[in-house]
């Protein structure tokens, strides 16, 4: 039995050589990241020039994309914490609902920052409920997650009628009803003085690459929510905790081989509970972000973002950087259909075709000829679609984020490597 935990420790310990026979993972270095960013900027610039759709790189478009990406990313990060500990958390949508309701309830009485704390607590309670069902009582993870989604929807709708829509109540007198809470005070965003104006001037000149870069970077320095900065910090903290600390090593080993982890004296139950509490808290923070953004709880405002968060977690291969990339992609497509409409989404067809063609070339150079061929065929179909149409129908525009999700998961499913013990029942002392 001693050889098993040693193998787990060697494979998971940060900074150590992999165990003999273990697959070697190539690290993404800083020069590679910079090259990818430069390539992405080039694709956006080419697509803007060819299509004439200036909104592809406008600051307003990217600010909107950022606001859509943050709650999706927080839900995906919450899913990552749970699944790295071996528990499937399909209840992220329900935890976002609980967080958004708690934020709306507290926010109109005590302000936006109190709403944030309430949202975190509300989501964490949902995560602990999922832990109680799956870890303690051994309920199937999918069944428990679906039950939490249904339960959360019923609870928030019932409490909204009771607390916000009750006739003669203070909340009703301030504009609350059974579908929404009264408005809370706004959270003032921040703007970097000087830099935002300089980038705005550069973006207005419409120079190739330079103006496009200025327009995109402007979204990071103009009218940025403090919660966006908090979300970025949480991604960094999650990476450090999960991959650079002994706590993170033990938590991830619970999702790889809990029996071996138990033999090392680790209380697997405690780590699974901790992971699900953090998972729910992050999803609840995503719900609180939505409540602070629109300054109230509103029925149905989560709009499936918990499920999109799951998609970003899978696309990101259960790593924070991948989750952030996926959230940015889905946030961008979400903003296209909400701000740009049919013309912008139509221009994005060419952008996606160029990106897939570039990815096909990359896959071909790595010897993955079949994957490269599939990407090239899809890129050709998207380019043909763009060339033979002038705009996109409204039905297709509204479905853009979900179609993008299906396309991305279909194309990148071959490289996924989930934790080995994910979704498997665990009982202390069992082999």
C-alpha positions as CSV (number, residue, x, y, z in Angstrom):
1,X,0.0,0.0,0.0
2,X,2.9,2.4,0.6
3,X,3.9,2.4,-3.1
4,X,0.5,3.9,-4.2
5,X,0.6,7.1,-2.1
6,X,4.2,7.5,-3.1
7,X,3.2,7.4,-6.7
8,X,0.4,9.9,-6.1
9,X,2.7,12.2,-4.2
10,X,5.4,12.1,-6.9
11,X,2.9,12.7,-9.7
12,X,1.2,15.6,-8.0
13,X,4.0,17.3,-6.0
14,X,4.8,20.7,-7.6
15,X,8.3,21.2,-9.0
16,X,9.3,17.4,-8.8
17,X,10.1,15.1,-11.7
18,X,7.2,12.9,-12.8
19,X,7.2,9.2,-11.8
20,X,8.6,6.7,-14.3
21,X,6.1,6.0,-17.0
22,X,4.0,9.0,-16.2
23,X,3.0,11.2,-19.2
24,X,5.2,14.3,-19.6
25,X,3.2,17.5,-19.6
26,X,4.7,20.4,-21.7
27,X,4.7,23.6,-19.8
28,X,3.4,26.8,-21.5
29,X,6.2,29.3,-21.2
30,X,5.9,33.1,-21.2
31,X,7.3,33.5,-24.8
32,X,4.6,31.0,-26.0
33,X,1.9,32.9,-24.2
34,X,3.1,36.2,-25.7
35,X,3.2,34.6,-29.1
36,X,-0.4,33.3,-28.7
37,X,-1.6,36.7,-27.6
38,X,0.2,38.4,-30.6
39,X,-1.4,35.9,-33.0
40,X,-4.8,36.5,-31.5
41,X,-4.4,40.2,-31.9
42,X,-3.4,39.7,-35.5
43,X,-6.5,37.6,-36.2
44,X,-8.8,40.3,-34.7
45,X,-7.1,43.0,-36.8
46,X,-7.4,41.1,-40.0
47,X,-11.0,40.2,-39.3
48,X,-11.8,43.9,-38.5
49,X,-10.2,45.2,-41.7
50,X,-11.7,42.5,-44.0
51,X,-15.2,42.7,-42.6
52,X,-15.3,46.4,-41.8
53,X,-16.9,45.6,-38.4
54,X,-15.2,48.1,-36.1
55,X,-16.9,46.8,-33.0
56,X,-14.8,43.7,-32.9
57,X,-12.0,45.6,-31.2
58,X,-13.9,48.5,-29.6
59,X,-13.4,49.1,-25.9
60,X,-17.1,49.1,-25.3
61,X,-17.4,45.6,-26.8
62,X,-14.6,44.2,-24.7
63,X,-15.8,45.9,-21.6
64,X,-19.1,44.1,-22.2
65,X,-17.3,40.8,-22.8
66,X,-15.4,41.2,-19.6
67,X,-18.6,41.7,-17.6
68,X,-20.1,38.6,-19.1
69,X,-16.9,36.5,-18.7
70,X,-16.5,37.2,-14.9
71,X,-19.5,35.3,-13.6
72,X,-18.9,32.4,-16.1
73,X,-15.3,32.3,-15.0
74,X,-16.1,32.3,-11.3
75,X,-18.6,29.4,-11.8
76,X,-15.9,27.5,-13.8
77,X,-13.3,28.1,-11.1
78,X,-15.8,26.8,-8.5
79,X,-16.3,23.7,-10.6
80,X,-12.6,23.2,-10.8
81,X,-12.2,23.3,-7.0
82,X,-14.9,20.6,-6.5
83,X,-13.8,18.3,-9.3
84,X,-10.1,18.5,-8.4
85,X,-11.3,17.0,-5.1
86,X,-13.2,14.2,-6.9
87,X,-16.8,15.6,-6.7
88,X,-18.8,16.5,-9.8
89,X,-20.6,19.8,-9.1
90,X,-23.3,20.2,-11.7
91,X,-25.2,22.3,-9.1
92,X,-23.2,25.5,-9.9
93,X,-26.2,27.1,-11.5
94,X,-28.3,26.6,-8.3
95,X,-25.4,28.0,-6.2
96,X,-25.2,31.0,-8.4
97,X,-29.0,31.5,-7.9
98,X,-28.6,31.3,-4.1
99,X,-25.7,33.8,-4.2
100,X,-27.6,36.2,-6.4
101,X,-30.7,36.1,-4.2
102,X,-28.7,36.5,-1.0
103,X,-26.8,39.5,-2.6
104,X,-30.1,41.1,-3.7
105,X,-31.7,40.6,-0.3
106,X,-28.8,42.1,1.7
107,X,-27.7,44.6,-0.9
108,X,-30.7,46.9,-0.9
109,X,-30.4,47.1,2.9
110,X,-26.7,47.4,3.5
111,X,-25.0,48.2,0.2
112,X,-23.1,46.4,-2.5
113,X,-20.1,45.1,-0.5
114,X,-22.4,43.5,2.0
115,X,-24.2,42.0,-1.0
116,X,-20.9,40.4,-2.1
117,X,-20.3,38.8,1.3
118,X,-23.9,37.6,1.4
119,X,-23.6,36.1,-2.1
120,X,-20.4,34.2,-1.0
121,X,-22.2,32.8,2.1
122,X,-25.3,31.8,0.1
123,X,-23.3,30.0,-2.5
124,X,-21.1,28.3,0.2
125,X,-24.3,26.9,1.9
126,X,-25.3,25.4,-1.4
127,X,-21.9,23.8,-1.8
128,X,-22.0,22.4,1.8
129,X,-25.4,20.9,1.0
130,X,-24.0,19.2,-2.0
131,X,-21.1,17.9,0.2
132,X,-23.5,16.6,2.7
133,X,-25.4,14.6,0.1
134,X,-22.5,13.3,-1.9
135,X,-19.6,12.9,0.6
136,X,-21.5,12.0,3.7
137,X,-24.6,10.1,2.4
138,X,-23.1,8.9,-0.9
139,X,-25.8,10.3,-3.2
140,X,-24.9,10.2,-6.9
141,X,-23.1,13.5,-7.8
142,X,-25.2,14.2,-10.8
143,X,-28.5,13.5,-9.0
144,X,-27.5,15.8,-6.1
145,X,-26.4,18.6,-8.4
146,X,-29.6,18.5,-10.4
147,X,-31.6,18.4,-7.2
148,X,-29.7,21.5,-5.9
149,X,-30.5,23.4,-9.1
150,X,-34.2,22.6,-8.8
151,X,-34.3,23.3,-5.1
152,X,-32.5,26.6,-5.4
153,X,-34.9,27.8,-8.1
154,X,-37.9,27.0,-6.0
155,X,-36.4,28.5,-2.8
156,X,-35.4,31.8,-4.4
157,X,-38.7,32.2,-6.1
158,X,-40.6,31.4,-2.9
159,X,-38.6,33.8,-0.8
160,X,-38.8,36.5,-3.4
161,X,-42.6,36.4,-3.2
162,X,-42.4,36.3,0.6
163,X,-39.8,39.0,1.2
164,X,-39.9,41.3,-1.8
165,X,-43.5,41.0,-3.1
166,X,-45.5,40.9,0.1
167,X,-48.1,43.6,0.1
168,X,-47.3,46.5,2.4
169,X,-43.7,45.4,3.0
170,X,-40.8,47.9,2.9
171,X,-39.3,46.0,0.0
172,X,-42.5,46.3,-2.0
173,X,-42.7,50.0,-1.3
174,X,-39.2,50.5,-2.7
175,X,-39.9,48.7,-5.9
176,X,-39.5,45.1,-5.0
177,X,-41.9,42.4,-6.3
178,X,-42.0,38.6,-6.6
179,X,-39.5,38.8,-9.5
180,X,-36.9,41.2,-8.2
181,X,-35.6,42.9,-5.1
182,X,-35.4,46.7,-4.5
183,X,-32.3,48.4,-6.0
184,X,-29.1,48.6,-4.1
185,X,-26.6,51.4,-4.2
186,X,-24.2,51.2,-7.1
187,X,-20.6,50.0,-6.8
188,X,-18.5,52.8,-8.3
189,X,-16.1,51.3,-11.0
190,X,-12.5,52.6,-11.3
191,X,-10.7,54.2,-14.3
192,X,-7.0,54.6,-14.7
193,X,-6.6,58.3,-15.4
194,X,-4.4,59.3,-18.3
195,X,-3.9,55.8,-19.6
196,X,-7.6,55.3,-20.5
197,X,-7.6,58.6,-22.5
198,X,-4.4,57.8,-24.3
199,X,-5.6,54.3,-25.3
200,X,-8.9,55.9,-26.4
201,X,-7.1,58.3,-28.7
202,X,-5.0,55.5,-30.2
203,X,-8.1,53.3,-30.7
204,X,-9.9,56.2,-32.5
205,X,-7.1,56.4,-35.2
206,X,-8.0,52.9,-36.5
207,X,-4.4,51.9,-37.2
208,X,-3.8,48.3,-38.0
209,X,-2.8,46.3,-34.9
210,X,-2.0,49.4,-32.8
211,X,-5.5,50.7,-32.6
212,X,-6.9,47.3,-32.2
213,X,-4.6,46.6,-29.2
214,X,-5.5,49.9,-27.7
215,X,-9.2,49.3,-28.0
216,X,-8.9,45.9,-26.3
217,X,-6.6,47.1,-23.6
218,X,-8.9,50.0,-22.9
219,X,-11.4,47.6,-21.4
220,X,-8.9,46.8,-18.6
221,X,-8.4,50.5,-17.5
222,X,-11.8,52.2,-18.1
223,X,-14.9,51.7,-16.0
224,X,-13.7,48.4,-14.5
225,X,-15.6,46.8,-11.6
226,X,-13.7,46.1,-8.4
227,X,-15.3,42.7,-8.5
228,X,-13.5,42.0,-11.8
229,X,-10.2,42.6,-10.0
230,X,-11.3,40.4,-7.2
231,X,-12.1,37.6,-9.7
232,X,-8.6,37.9,-11.4
233,X,-7.0,37.7,-7.9
234,X,-9.0,34.6,-7.1
235,X,-7.8,32.9,-10.2
236,X,-4.2,33.6,-9.2
237,X,-4.8,32.5,-5.6
238,X,-6.5,29.3,-6.8
239,X,-3.5,28.4,-8.9
240,X,-1.0,29.1,-6.1
241,X,-3.1,27.2,-3.5
242,X,-3.9,24.2,-5.6
243,X,-0.5,23.7,-7.3
244,X,2.0,25.3,-5.0
245,X,1.0,24.3,-1.5
246,X,0.8,21.0,0.4
247,X,-2.9,21.8,1.1
248,X,-3.5,21.9,-2.7
249,X,-1.5,18.7,-3.2
250,X,-3.7,16.8,-0.7
251,X,-6.9,18.2,-2.1
252,X,-6.0,17.2,-5.7
253,X,-4.8,13.8,-4.5
254,X,-8.4,13.3,-3.1
255,X,-9.6,13.5,-6.7
256,X,-6.9,11.2,-8.1
257,X,-6.7,8.4,-5.5
258,X,-8.5,9.0,-2.2
259,X,-7.7,5.6,-0.8
260,X,-4.0,6.3,-1.2
261,X,-4.4,9.8,0.2
262,X,-6.2,8.3,3.2
263,X,-3.3,5.9,3.9
264,X,-1.1,9.0,4.3
265,X,-3.2,10.1,7.2
266,X,-5.2,12.7,5.3
267,X,-8.9,13.2,6.2
268,X,-10.4,12.9,2.7
269,X,-13.9,14.0,4.0
270,X,-12.5,17.3,5.3
271,X,-10.8,18.1,2.1
272,X,-13.9,17.3,0.0
273,X,-16.0,19.4,2.3
274,X,-13.5,22.3,2.1
275,X,-13.4,22.0,-1.7
276,X,-17.2,22.1,-2.1
277,X,-17.5,25.0,0.3
278,X,-15.0,27.0,-1.8
279,X,-16.7,25.8,-5.0
280,X,-20.1,27.1,-3.8
281,X,-18.6,30.3,-2.5
282,X,-17.1,31.1,-5.9
283,X,-20.3,30.3,-7.7
284,X,-22.2,32.5,-5.2
285,X,-19.7,35.3,-5.8
286,X,-20.6,34.9,-9.5
287,X,-24.2,35.4,-8.7
288,X,-23.4,38.3,-6.4
289,X,-21.5,39.9,-9.3
290,X,-24.6,39.8,-11.5
291,X,-26.7,41.3,-8.6
292,X,-24.2,44.1,-8.1
293,X,-24.0,44.7,-11.9
294,X,-27.8,45.2,-12.3
295,X,-28.1,46.5,-8.7
296,X,-30.8,43.9,-7.7
297,X,-31.8,40.3,-7.6
298,X,-33.8,39.5,-10.7
299,X,-35.5,36.2,-11.4
300,X,-33.7,34.2,-14.1
301,X,-30.8,36.5,-14.4
302,X,-28.2,33.7,-14.0
303,X,-29.3,32.5,-17.5
304,X,-27.5,29.2,-17.5
305,X,-24.1,30.8,-16.7
306,X,-23.4,28.0,-14.2
307,X,-23.6,25.5,-17.0
308,X,-21.4,27.6,-19.2
309,X,-19.0,27.6,-16.2
310,X,-18.9,23.8,-16.3
311,X,-18.1,24.1,-20.0
312,X,-15.2,26.4,-19.4
313,X,-13.8,24.1,-16.7
314,X,-13.9,21.2,-19.2
315,X,-12.5,23.3,-22.0
316,X,-9.7,24.5,-19.7
317,X,-8.8,20.9,-18.8
318,X,-9.4,21.5,-15.1
319,X,-6.8,24.2,-14.8
320,X,-7.3,27.9,-13.8
321,X,-5.6,29.4,-16.9
322,X,-7.7,27.2,-19.2
323,X,-10.9,28.2,-17.3
324,X,-10.0,31.9,-17.6
325,X,-9.4,31.4,-21.4
326,X,-12.7,29.6,-21.8
327,X,-14.6,32.2,-19.8
328,X,-13.1,35.0,-22.0
329,X,-14.2,33.1,-25.2
330,X,-17.8,32.5,-24.0
331,X,-18.0,36.1,-22.5
332,X,-16.9,37.5,-25.9
333,X,-19.6,35.5,-27.8
334,X,-22.2,36.5,-25.2
335,X,-21.3,40.1,-25.7
336,X,-21.5,39.7,-29.5
337,X,-25.1,38.7,-29.4
338,X,-26.1,41.2,-26.8
339,X,-24.3,44.3,-28.1
340,X,-23.4,43.8,-31.8
341,X,-26.4,41.9,-33.2
342,X,-26.5,40.1,-36.5
343,X,-23.8,42.1,-38.3
344,X,-21.2,41.6,-35.6
345,X,-21.9,37.9,-35.1
346,X,-21.6,37.6,-38.9
347,X,-18.2,39.2,-38.9
348,X,-17.2,36.9,-36.0
349,X,-17.7,33.9,-38.4
350,X,-14.6,35.0,-40.3
351,X,-12.7,35.5,-37.1
352,X,-13.6,32.0,-35.8
353,X,-12.7,30.6,-39.2
354,X,-9.2,32.2,-39.1
355,X,-8.7,31.1,-35.6
356,X,-9.6,27.5,-36.4
357,X,-7.3,27.5,-39.5
358,X,-4.4,28.7,-37.3
359,X,-5.2,26.0,-34.8
360,X,-5.3,23.4,-37.6
361,X,-1.8,24.4,-38.7
362,X,-0.6,24.2,-35.1
363,X,-2.1,20.7,-34.7
364,X,-0.5,19.6,-38.0
365,X,3.0,20.6,-36.8
366,X,2.5,18.5,-33.7
367,X,1.6,15.4,-35.7
368,X,-2.1,15.4,-34.9
369,X,-3.2,15.2,-38.5
370,X,-6.7,14.0,-37.9
371,X,-7.5,16.8,-35.5
372,X,-5.9,19.3,-37.9
373,X,-8.1,18.0,-40.7
374,X,-11.3,18.4,-38.6
375,X,-10.4,21.9,-37.6
376,X,-9.6,22.8,-41.2
377,X,-13.0,21.5,-42.4
378,X,-14.9,23.4,-39.8
379,X,-12.9,26.6,-40.6
380,X,-13.7,26.2,-44.3
381,X,-17.4,25.7,-43.5
382,X,-17.5,28.9,-41.4
383,X,-15.7,30.9,-44.1
384,X,-18.1,29.6,-46.7
385,X,-21.0,30.6,-44.4
386,X,-19.6,34.1,-44.0
387,X,-19.0,34.5,-47.8
388,X,-22.5,33.4,-48.8
389,X,-24.5,35.5,-46.2
390,X,-24.7,39.2,-45.3
391,X,-26.0,39.0,-41.8
392,X,-27.2,36.5,-39.2
393,X,-30.8,35.8,-38.3
394,X,-31.9,36.8,-34.8
395,X,-32.5,33.2,-33.7
396,X,-28.9,32.3,-34.6
397,X,-27.6,35.4,-32.9
398,X,-29.2,34.5,-29.5
399,X,-27.9,31.0,-29.7
400,X,-24.3,32.0,-30.4
401,X,-22.9,31.4,-26.9
402,X,-24.3,27.9,-26.7
403,X,-23.3,26.9,-30.3
404,X,-19.8,28.1,-29.5
405,X,-19.8,26.0,-26.3
406,X,-20.8,22.8,-28.3
407,X,-18.3,23.6,-31.1
408,X,-15.4,24.2,-28.6
409,X,-16.1,21.0,-26.5
410,X,-16.4,18.9,-29.7
411,X,-13.1,20.1,-31.1
412,X,-11.0,20.0,-28.0
413,X,-12.4,16.9,-26.2
414,X,-9.5,14.7,-27.3
415,X,-6.9,16.5,-25.1
416,X,-8.9,16.4,-21.8
417,X,-7.6,14.7,-18.7
418,X,-10.1,14.8,-15.8
419,X,-9.1,13.7,-12.3
420,X,-9.1,9.9,-12.1
421,X,-11.5,9.5,-9.2
422,X,-14.0,12.1,-10.2
423,X,-17.5,11.1,-9.5
424,X,-16.6,7.9,-7.8
425,X,-18.1,7.1,-4.4
426,X,-15.6,7.1,-1.5
427,X,-15.9,5.4,1.9
428,X,-13.3,5.6,4.5
429,X,-11.3,2.3,4.9
430,X,-12.6,0.8,1.6
431,X,-10.2,-0.3,-1.1
